[in-house]
Amino acid sequence: MATEPPRRVENREAERLERLPGSAPAGATAAANGKEVEATMGLLDGCVPLSHQVAGHMFGKDKGGILQHPDGTVLKQLQPPPRGPRELDFYNKVFADGCEDSVFLELQKYLPKYYGTWSLPTAPNDLYLKLEDVTHRFKKPCIMDVKIGQKSYDPYASEEKIKQQISKYPLMEEIGFLVLGMRVYHAPTGSYETQNQHYGRGLTKETIKDGVARFFYNGFTLRKDAIAVSIEKIKEILHWFENQKQLNFYASSLLFVYDGWSPWLNDGCLVEKNKVAEDQVPSDSIDNTLECNNNIHIINASEMGEVETSDGKDFSKTYTFHNRHQNQFLLRDHLWKRSSCFSQKHLNGNVIPQLEKVFSQMPMSLPGNGEVEVRMIDFAHVFPSDARDEGYIYGLKNLITVLQNILDT
């Protein structure tokens, strides 16, 4: 097992409180809730609820929950027997010191690093798995949890449990995966969109492509760089499954993470390298009430907030290039192309041709850095086997097909 978890730079209590899921409204209620959280945190030895959790047991809502340790690792509370001990046994076998099993050694690459167990000094028998936070290197982590396989119940499930699981998502056997939740950074607003398990359960064969594509839409464009890398990483996991006959996985997930921040974006604007030289546009001022035409919509600073470029200049307007008649969500032709931030002194009444000239020199999409994590998580229902895990393989292949269709759109 890994011996030294990565240190996390951001460790300020105020920031963590602000990012708590389900945060209370401003005012007296928020202050009261904040005090409750602070009191709870005192009991947790400095650990806090994981701010970017998208699925699973939520701290404060369920008996169990996922926490973040001050050193940046993730703490997952063991579930009651037999699920909790089974998951603990799985991690201990895969990350055993001196492990020589080639199947387990390769599998380590696809899991969060495991740092053993952790418990509170006041509750030594209440164990948590201490795991790598695979989002820690991303500035604006976009996260999606996808349950993989044709069955979300294990071979030892009761008839009641089987019926319950099938009723939650009857299409699981046909589609082979289920979106349990997602958190997507939208660059235009600097905010996150979140979806829970009900979103995924509402997806059908006809809507699953668009439903998954939503995770890769950053408010400007479809992050095809992240899609392409995700496909390659899933293929690596698929290759492992096609060549092992030791384990079968049920109700297990893939966790996808990519960075919503792009080197092309800076506080909602394109970075300075896309700024137009001052001699490219006249210095005449324009009226604050400049109209929209079929192609250009002007967003006031009051709508988007003041924008500041990397050289510190404040600008009162940003310009968004879009096609009014296409569906924003699908972004088939990259609906949003964002210009540099202009000051009013750089524009005149003949702004449309000027901006069109600028936009014609910009890329059709806003590329990211292609950094993506795809890790396997949740192993409370992993069992020994002497055959390939065909249900999981089916789900992986179908997910690859869906992502490839999105990429080819």
C-alpha positions as CSV (number, residue, x, y, z in Angstrom):
1,M,0.0,0.0,0.0
2,A,1.1,3.6,-0.5
3,T,2.9,5.1,2.4
4,E,2.7,8.9,2.1
5,P,-0.4,10.7,0.9
6,P,-0.1,13.9,-1.1
7,R,-0.3,17.1,0.8
8,R,-3.2,19.4,0.0
9,V,-2.4,23.1,-0.3
10,E,-5.9,24.4,0.4
11,N,-6.7,23.7,4.0
12,R,-8.5,26.7,5.2
13,E,-11.6,26.0,7.3
14,A,-13.6,29.0,5.9
15,E,-13.2,27.8,2.3
16,R,-14.2,24.3,3.2
17,L,-17.3,25.5,5.0
18,E,-18.3,27.6,2.0
19,R,-18.0,24.5,-0.2
20,L,-20.0,22.1,1.9
21,P,-22.7,20.3,-0.1
22,G,-26.3,21.5,0.7
23,S,-25.0,24.7,2.2
24,A,-27.7,26.8,4.0
25,P,-29.0,30.1,2.7
26,A,-27.3,33.3,3.8
27,G,-28.4,34.9,7.0
28,A,-29.0,33.7,10.5
29,T,-29.8,30.1,9.4
30,A,-26.5,29.9,7.5
31,A,-24.6,31.2,10.6
32,A,-26.3,28.6,12.8
33,N,-25.6,25.8,10.4
34,G,-22.0,26.9,10.1
35,K,-21.7,26.7,13.9
36,E,-23.1,23.2,13.8
37,V,-20.7,22.1,11.2
38,E,-17.8,23.7,13.1
39,A,-18.9,21.8,16.2
40,T,-19.1,18.6,14.2
41,M,-15.7,19.2,12.7
42,G,-14.3,19.5,16.2
43,L,-15.5,16.0,16.9
44,L,-13.9,14.7,13.6
45,D,-10.3,15.6,14.5
46,G,-10.0,18.3,11.8
47,C,-11.7,16.2,9.0
48,V,-14.5,17.8,7.0
49,P,-17.2,16.5,4.7
50,L,-15.9,16.0,1.2
51,S,-17.0,19.1,-0.7
52,H,-17.0,17.6,-4.2
53,Q,-18.8,14.3,-3.5
54,V,-21.3,13.5,-6.3
55,A,-22.8,10.2,-5.2
56,G,-22.9,7.7,-2.4
57,H,-23.5,8.2,1.3
58,M,-23.4,11.9,2.1
59,F,-22.1,13.1,5.4
60,G,-24.8,14.7,7.5
61,K,-27.6,13.0,5.5
62,D,-26.6,9.3,6.1
63,K,-25.1,7.5,9.0
64,G,-21.9,7.0,7.0
65,G,-20.3,9.5,4.8
66,I,-17.1,10.5,3.0
67,L,-14.7,13.0,4.7
68,Q,-11.5,14.8,3.8
69,H,-8.5,14.4,6.1
70,P,-6.4,17.5,6.7
71,D,-3.6,15.9,4.7
72,G,-5.9,15.9,1.6
73,T,-6.8,12.2,1.5
74,V,-10.3,10.9,1.4
75,L,-11.9,9.0,4.2
76,K,-14.6,6.5,3.3
77,Q,-16.4,5.0,6.3
78,L,-16.6,1.2,6.3
79,Q,-20.2,0.0,5.7
80,P,-21.8,-2.5,8.1
81,P,-20.9,-6.2,7.6
82,P,-20.6,-7.9,5.2
83,R,-20.1,-5.0,2.8
84,G,-17.6,-3.0,4.8
85,P,-15.2,-5.9,5.7
86,R,-15.5,-7.2,2.1
87,E,-14.3,-3.8,0.7
88,L,-11.5,-3.6,3.2
89,D,-10.4,-7.1,2.4
90,F,-10.4,-6.1,-1.3
91,Y,-8.1,-3.1,-0.8
92,N,-5.8,-5.1,1.5
93,K,-5.3,-7.8,-1.1
94,V,-4.8,-5.5,-4.1
95,F,-2.3,-3.2,-2.2
96,A,-0.7,-5.9,-0.1
97,D,3.0,-5.3,0.6
98,G,5.1,-7.7,-1.5
99,C,2.1,-8.5,-3.8
100,E,3.3,-10.5,-6.8
101,D,0.0,-11.2,-8.4
102,S,0.2,-9.6,-11.9
103,V,-3.6,-9.1,-12.0
104,F,-3.6,-7.2,-8.7
105,L,-0.5,-5.2,-9.6
106,E,-2.0,-4.0,-12.8
107,L,-5.3,-3.3,-11.1
108,Q,-3.6,-0.9,-8.7
109,K,-3.2,1.5,-11.6
110,Y,-6.9,1.9,-12.0
111,L,-7.8,2.5,-8.3
112,P,-7.3,5.4,-5.9
113,K,-4.1,4.8,-3.9
114,Y,-4.8,3.1,-0.6
115,Y,-3.2,4.3,2.6
116,G,-4.7,1.8,5.0
117,T,-7.4,2.5,7.6
118,W,-8.0,5.5,9.8
119,S,-10.1,6.0,12.9
120,L,-10.9,8.8,15.4
121,P,-9.0,8.6,18.7
122,T,-12.3,8.6,20.4
123,A,-13.8,5.8,18.3
124,P,-11.0,3.4,17.4
125,N,-13.4,0.7,16.1
126,D,-15.1,3.1,13.7
127,L,-12.9,2.5,10.7
128,Y,-12.5,4.5,7.5
129,L,-10.6,3.6,4.3
130,K,-7.9,6.2,3.7
131,L,-7.7,6.8,0.0
132,E,-6.2,9.2,-2.5
133,D,-8.2,12.2,-3.6
134,V,-7.9,11.8,-7.3
135,T,-9.3,15.4,-7.8
136,H,-6.5,17.1,-5.9
137,R,-4.4,18.2,-8.8
138,F,-7.3,19.9,-10.7
139,K,-8.1,23.6,-10.3
140,K,-11.8,23.2,-11.1
141,P,-12.5,19.5,-10.9
142,C,-15.4,18.2,-13.0
143,I,-16.5,14.8,-11.6
144,M,-18.9,12.1,-12.7
145,D,-19.7,8.8,-11.0
146,V,-20.9,6.0,-13.3
147,K,-22.0,2.6,-12.0
148,I,-20.8,-0.1,-14.4
149,G,-22.3,-3.5,-15.2
150,Q,-25.6,-5.1,-16.2
151,K,-26.5,-5.9,-12.6
152,S,-26.3,-3.6,-9.6
153,Y,-27.0,-6.5,-7.2
154,D,-24.6,-9.3,-6.3
155,P,-25.1,-13.1,-6.6
156,Y,-26.1,-13.4,-2.9
157,A,-28.8,-10.7,-3.0
158,S,-32.2,-11.6,-1.8
159,E,-35.2,-11.5,-4.1
160,E,-36.4,-8.3,-2.4
161,K,-33.0,-6.7,-3.0
162,I,-33.0,-7.8,-6.6
163,K,-36.4,-6.3,-7.3
164,Q,-35.5,-3.1,-5.5
165,Q,-32.3,-2.7,-7.6
166,I,-34.1,-3.5,-10.9
167,S,-36.9,-1.0,-10.1
168,K,-34.4,1.8,-9.6
169,Y,-33.1,1.5,-13.1
170,P,-34.8,-1.1,-15.3
171,L,-32.5,-0.3,-18.2
172,M,-29.3,-1.2,-16.4
173,E,-29.1,-4.6,-18.1
174,E,-29.6,-3.2,-21.6
175,I,-27.5,0.0,-21.2
176,G,-24.8,-1.5,-18.9
177,F,-24.1,1.6,-16.9
178,L,-25.9,4.3,-14.8
179,V,-24.8,7.9,-14.2
180,L,-25.0,8.2,-10.4
181,G,-24.1,11.9,-10.3
182,M,-22.0,14.7,-11.8
183,R,-20.5,18.0,-11.0
184,V,-19.5,20.2,-13.9
185,Y,-17.7,23.6,-13.9
186,H,-19.3,26.2,-16.1
187,A,-16.7,28.7,-17.1
188,P,-19.1,31.5,-18.2
189,T,-20.6,31.8,-14.7
190,G,-17.7,30.4,-12.6
191,S,-20.2,28.0,-10.9
192,Y,-20.8,24.3,-10.8
193,E,-23.8,22.4,-12.1
194,T,-24.6,19.3,-10.1
195,Q,-26.8,16.3,-10.9
196,N,-27.7,13.4,-8.6
197,Q,-28.8,9.8,-9.2
198,H,-32.3,10.8,-10.3
199,Y,-30.8,12.5,-13.3
200,G,-29.1,9.3,-14.4
201,R,-32.2,7.2,-13.7
202,G,-34.2,9.4,-16.1
203,L,-31.9,8.7,-19.0
204,T,-33.2,6.3,-21.7
205,K,-31.6,4.6,-24.7
206,E,-32.6,7.7,-26.7
207,T,-31.2,10.3,-24.3
208,I,-28.2,8.5,-22.8
209,K,-25.8,10.1,-25.3
210,D,-26.9,13.6,-24.5
211,G,-27.1,12.9,-20.9
212,V,-23.4,11.8,-20.7
213,A,-22.4,14.6,-23.1
214,R,-23.7,17.1,-20.5
215,F,-20.7,16.2,-18.3
216,F,-18.3,17.4,-20.9
217,Y,-19.9,20.7,-21.7
218,N,-18.1,23.6,-19.9
219,G,-20.5,26.4,-20.9
220,F,-18.5,27.3,-23.9
221,T,-17.9,24.2,-25.8
222,L,-17.9,20.4,-25.7
223,R,-14.6,19.2,-24.1
224,K,-13.7,16.7,-26.8
225,D,-10.1,16.5,-25.5
226,A,-11.5,15.1,-22.2
227,I,-13.8,12.7,-24.0
228,A,-11.0,11.3,-26.1
229,V,-8.7,10.7,-23.1
230,S,-11.6,9.2,-21.2
231,I,-12.2,6.7,-24.0
232,E,-8.5,5.6,-24.0
233,K,-8.5,5.2,-20.2
234,I,-11.6,3.1,-20.2
235,K,-10.1,0.9,-22.9
236,E,-7.1,0.2,-20.6
237,I,-9.5,-0.9,-17.9
238,L,-11.5,-3.0,-20.4
239,H,-8.2,-4.7,-21.4
240,W,-7.6,-5.6,-17.8
241,F,-11.1,-7.1,-17.5
242,E,-10.8,-9.1,-20.7
243,N,-7.7,-10.7,-19.4
244,Q,-8.6,-11.6,-15.8
245,K,-10.8,-14.3,-14.3
246,Q,-10.3,-13.8,-10.6
247,L,-12.9,-11.2,-9.7
248,N,-16.4,-10.1,-10.6
249,F,-17.6,-6.6,-9.7
250,Y,-21.1,-5.6,-8.8
251,A,-22.4,-2.1,-8.0
252,S,-19.0,-0.7,-8.6
253,S,-18.3,2.6,-10.4
254,L,-15.9,4.5,-12.6
255,L,-15.0,8.0,-11.3
256,F,-14.3,10.5,-14.1
257,V,-12.4,13.7,-13.3
258,Y,-11.2,16.4,-15.7
259,D,-10.2,20.0,-15.1
260,G,-13.0,22.6,-15.9
261,W,-10.3,25.2,-15.9
262,S,-8.7,25.6,-19.2
263,P,-5.4,27.5,-20.1
264,W,-7.6,29.3,-22.6
265,L,-9.9,30.7,-19.9
266,N,-9.2,33.2,-17.3
267,D,-12.0,34.3,-15.0
268,G,-14.5,33.8,-17.7
269,C,-12.5,35.3,-20.5
270,L,-10.0,34.0,-23.0
271,V,-6.5,34.3,-21.7
272,E,-4.4,37.2,-22.7
273,K,-2.7,35.5,-25.7
274,N,-6.0,35.8,-27.6
275,K,-6.3,39.5,-26.8
276,V,-6.6,41.7,-29.9
277,A,-3.8,44.2,-30.4
278,E,-5.1,47.7,-29.8
279,D,-4.3,48.8,-33.4
280,Q,-6.7,46.1,-34.7
281,V,-9.8,48.0,-33.6
282,P,-10.7,51.7,-33.5
283,S,-10.6,53.5,-30.3
284,D,-14.0,55.1,-30.6
285,S,-16.4,54.3,-27.8
286,I,-19.8,52.6,-28.3
287,D,-23.1,53.1,-26.7
288,N,-23.9,50.9,-23.7
289,T,-27.1,49.8,-25.3
290,L,-25.5,48.1,-28.3
291,E,-28.1,45.7,-29.7
292,C,-28.0,42.0,-30.4
293,N,-28.1,40.7,-33.9
294,N,-28.5,37.1,-35.1
295,N,-24.9,36.2,-34.2
296,I,-23.7,38.3,-31.3
297,H,-25.1,38.8,-27.8
298,I,-23.5,41.3,-25.5
299,I,-23.4,40.5,-21.8
300,N,-23.2,43.3,-19.4
301,A,-20.8,43.2,-16.5
302,S,-23.9,43.3,-14.2
303,E,-24.9,40.0,-15.6
304,M,-21.6,38.2,-15.6
305,G,-19.7,40.2,-12.9
306,E,-16.7,42.4,-13.5
307,V,-14.1,40.7,-15.6
308,E,-10.4,41.1,-15.1
309,T,-7.8,39.9,-17.5
310,S,-4.4,38.7,-16.6
311,D,-2.9,42.1,-16.9
312,G,-5.3,43.5,-14.3
313,K,-7.5,45.7,-16.6
314,D,-11.2,45.8,-15.8
315,F,-13.7,45.6,-18.6
316,S,-17.4,46.3,-18.5
317,K,-18.5,44.0,-21.3
318,T,-17.7,40.6,-22.6
319,Y,-18.9,39.3,-26.0
320,T,-20.3,35.9,-26.6
321,F,-20.4,34.5,-30.1
322,H,-23.2,32.0,-30.6
323,N,-25.8,30.6,-32.9
324,R,-29.2,31.5,-31.6
325,H,-31.0,28.7,-33.5
326,Q,-29.0,25.7,-32.2
327,N,-29.4,23.7,-29.0
328,Q,-26.9,25.1,-26.5
329,F,-26.5,21.8,-24.8
330,L,-25.5,19.6,-27.8
331,L,-23.0,22.2,-29.1
332,R,-22.8,20.4,-32.4
333,D,-20.9,23.2,-34.0
334,H,-19.4,24.7,-30.9
335,L,-22.2,27.1,-30.1
336,W,-20.1,29.4,-27.9
337,K,-16.9,31.1,-28.9
338,R,-15.7,33.6,-26.5
339,S,-13.8,36.7,-27.5
340,S,-11.1,38.4,-25.5
341,C,-12.3,41.0,-23.1
342,F,-12.7,44.4,-24.8
343,S,-12.8,47.8,-23.2
344,Q,-15.4,50.2,-24.6
345,K,-12.7,52.5,-25.9
346,H,-11.6,49.8,-28.3
347,L,-15.0,49.5,-30.0
348,N,-17.1,51.7,-32.3
349,G,-20.6,51.5,-33.7
350,N,-19.4,49.2,-36.5
351,V,-18.6,46.5,-33.9
352,I,-20.1,43.4,-35.8
353,P,-17.5,43.3,-38.6
354,Q,-14.7,43.9,-36.1
355,L,-15.7,41.1,-33.9
356,E,-16.4,38.7,-36.7
357,K,-12.8,39.4,-37.9
358,V,-11.5,38.7,-34.5
359,F,-13.5,35.5,-34.0
360,S,-12.5,34.2,-37.4
361,Q,-8.9,33.9,-36.1
362,M,-9.9,32.1,-33.0
363,P,-10.1,28.3,-32.6
364,M,-13.4,26.6,-33.2
365,S,-13.1,25.0,-29.8
366,L,-11.5,26.0,-26.5
367,P,-9.0,23.2,-25.8
368,G,-8.2,21.9,-22.4
369,N,-5.0,20.2,-21.3
370,G,-6.4,16.7,-21.8
371,E,-5.7,15.8,-18.2
372,V,-8.3,13.2,-17.1
373,E,-8.6,10.7,-14.3
374,V,-10.7,7.5,-14.7
375,R,-10.6,5.3,-11.6
376,M,-12.5,2.4,-10.3
377,I,-14.2,2.9,-7.0
378,D,-16.7,1.2,-4.6
379,F,-15.8,-2.4,-4.0
380,A,-18.3,-3.7,-1.4
381,H,-19.7,-6.2,-3.8
382,V,-16.6,-7.8,-5.4
383,F,-16.4,-11.6,-5.4
384,P,-13.9,-14.3,-6.4
385,S,-14.6,-15.9,-9.8
386,D,-13.2,-18.3,-12.3
387,A,-14.8,-16.6,-15.3
388,R,-14.6,-13.2,-17.0
389,D,-16.9,-10.5,-15.7
390,E,-19.0,-10.2,-18.8
391,G,-21.5,-7.8,-17.2
392,Y,-18.8,-5.3,-16.4
393,I,-17.2,-5.8,-19.8
394,Y,-20.6,-5.2,-21.5
395,G,-21.0,-1.9,-19.6
396,L,-17.5,-0.7,-20.4
397,K,-18.0,-1.4,-24.1
398,N,-21.3,0.3,-24.2
399,L,-19.9,3.4,-22.4
400,I,-17.1,3.5,-24.9
401,T,-19.6,3.4,-27.7
402,V,-21.6,6.3,-26.3
403,L,-18.5,8.4,-25.7
404,Q,-17.3,7.7,-29.2
405,N,-20.6,8.8,-30.6
406,I,-20.4,12.0,-28.7
407,L,-16.9,12.6,-29.9
408,D,-17.9,11.9,-33.5
409,T,-20.8,14.3,-33.4
